Amino acid sequence: MSFFIYAGVCQLDNVSERDKPNIKQTLVSSYNTLLAPKVKAACMDSSTTIPTKETLFIGSHSTKEHRYCSSIRLSFSTWFNQFSVLLHRSLIERKHESFNTLRIFQVITAAILAGLMWWHSDFKDIQDRLGLLFFISIFWGVFPSFNAVFAFPQERVIFIKERASGMYTLSSYFMARIIGDLPMELILPTIFLTVTYWMAGLKPEFGAFLLTLLVLLGYVLVSQGLGLFFGAAIMDAKQASTLVTITMLAFVLTGGFYVHKVPSCMAWIKYISTTFYSYRLFINVQYGEGKKISSLLGCSHDGRNRASCKFIEEDIGGQISPVASVGILLFMFVGYRLLAYIALRRIKA
């Protein structure tokens, strides 16, 4: 109706003042002539039968259900369209950011250096092997979490403008961002481990390699979630990067490699440390419960290889079961992203 009023005004701008009262009659006459028959025909088509008294309640109930289902389908279709567009945009933007020359050079250089430093390490050299596993935990704990911190703060201005204009829902934006990051974040760790694992001569079984890769990729996603949470909660790249650096430093120090007897006032950090659980899983893949290496080193006899045997008791001996470690990492994977989503909801568009 507003269109026809607008059209009428445009067409009648040059009409004199005494003719303007006839505009309403002209529009009514045009509606009755042109649109009324079409509207009547559409209404007749939509109601082919007239409900009787017996079917009135059932008909109204089914109509409500039909409208409700149609509304759900329309909402999901709209959400999925928003998600598809945002995912496509995220993949295009993140492709150049994740695979820039400097980042690829950094990862490949670190992989080659680690492979050369632990070149074909011996299975019995427990201290050296544990050093490599902890280095992997440190590198792929800090690297993805620090990069993820900048995700939301860099997009804050655009995000607020687009949300204020109602271009998309927060859930579609968040899911597109999370899913779009997955292929970008998992390719470089795979390249790193493929180079380092075989150069360092870790457990020469393809199954062990796949398990180590699976643990590493899960650990990368958990660390990324930590960075996303800090970035969304603070929305200042410098402050968030400082906080995530301090947090990862605390996680590394209580990860179980540097200090075994952690002071009681600091011991609680170990149980929220992503590094601790991933490090325990890496050790379990390579040495299991330590029975084989204990037998090879003759730790059942006193006075032989006591230094290595002490490492077996303190590091390889199960401080926590692998199942519990996997469960806690899965909980952190979901929990950090849920906290990031809640933090984004607090931002006023």
C-alpha positions, 0 to 999 in steps of 0.5 A: 500500500505504501508503494502505491501511495509513494507512486501516487505522490510521484505521479501527482507532484505537478497536480494543483492543490484543488486536485489533491483531495481526489488522490485518495479516491484515485488510489481506492479505485485503482486498488478495486480495479487492479488488485482486489480481484487478484487478492480475492482469487488468492484467498479462494485458492488458499481455502478450498473447503469451508470448515464445519463445526465438527472440524473447526477445532481440528482445522485451527489446530492443524493450521497452527501446527502448519504455521509453526513448522513453516516458521521453523523451516523458514528460520532454519533456512535463513540461519543456514543461508547466513551461516553459508555466506559467513563461512565462505567469507571466513574461509577466504579471509582466513586462507591468506592469514593462516597460510602466509609465507612467514607463518609457514616458514616459522612452522616448517623451520621449527619442525626441521630444527626439532627433527635435527635436534632429536635426530633418530633418538633412542627409545631408551633415552627417556629424558631426551624423548620426554624433552621432545614431547614437552617441546611439542606441547609447549609450541602447539599450546602457545602458537594457536592460542596466541594467534586466536586471541586476535580473531574477535578484537580485529573484527570488533568494529565490523561485527558491531556494525553488521550485528546492529544492521541485523545482517545475521544472528550471533550464532551463525557468525560464531559457528561460521567462525569456529568451523571456518577455522578448523581446516586452517588450524589443523593443516600446519600441525599435521605438517609439523608432526609429520616432519618431526615425528619421523626425523626424531625416530619416535615410536616407529608404528603408523598407529602410534603416529596417528594417535600422536597426531590425533592428540596434537590436533585436539590439543591445538583446538583446545588451545585455540579455544582458550585464545578465542575466549580471552579475545572475546572476553577482553576485546583488546588484542594487547591485553588479551595476548598478555593474559594468554601468555601468562596463562600458558606460562603457568600451564607450561610450568605446571605441565609435569616436566620441569617440576614434579613436586609442585608447591601445594599453593600452585598444584591446582593449576596443573589440573586446569592446564591443557599442557599437562593432559596433552603431555600425559597423552603423548607419553602414553602413546610412546611408552604406555604404562612403562612396563616395556621400557622398565623391563629393557632398563632393568628397573626391577633390579636395584642399583641399575639405571636409577636415573632413568628408572626415576623418570619412569616412576615420575613421568611415565607412571600414570598420574592420570588415566588416558581416558580421563585426560581425553574427557577433560580435553573434550570438556575444555574444547566445548567449554572455552568456546561456550564461554567465548560465545557468552562473552560475545553476547555481552557486546552491545550492537 
